[in-house]
Amino acid sequence: MNQSQIDGLRMSFDSLGHQRCAELVERFYTRLLGEHPALRPVFPRDLREYILQSSTALGIFVRSLSRIETLEASLMELGASFHRRGAQPQHYGVGRETLLRELRATLSANWTPELEADWTEALNMAASMMLRGAGRARGKAA
């Protein structure tokens, strides 16, 4: 990603503020688990604390885009953890699309095709690292 893309993502994320970000993440999990109930075992039974952690993690992710490699180990471990709880590779695309829908709805006044492409690229980078971690966990289990 280039700096202009990163700046655009940061601006869009910052426009959410803490409260709207937490609401976006809550809607994300509600929609994701409502539309894909098979994913329920991947996440903690009580999502309240997990939603707050995910909201914080999303902020860290956006702020770290210019040095994404600093998050690689954490994202790989998250992917390994998801794998151990039953996540499959196709679930990452489902999660990306669900998060994009919630971002689009929340940022509707400022949402553009370019912003959607940039968010998609950023989320694909995260998913790629998570999938590498899941692959390593799969390899160790075999």
Secondary structure, 3 states (H helix, E strand, C coil): CCHHHHHHHHHHHHCCHHHHHHHHHHHHHHHHHHHCHHHHHHCCCCHHHHHHHHHHHHHHHHHCHHHHHHHHHHHHHHHHHHHHCCCCHHHHHHHHHHHHHHHHHHCHHHCCHHHHHHHHHHHHHHHHHHHHHHHHHHHHHC
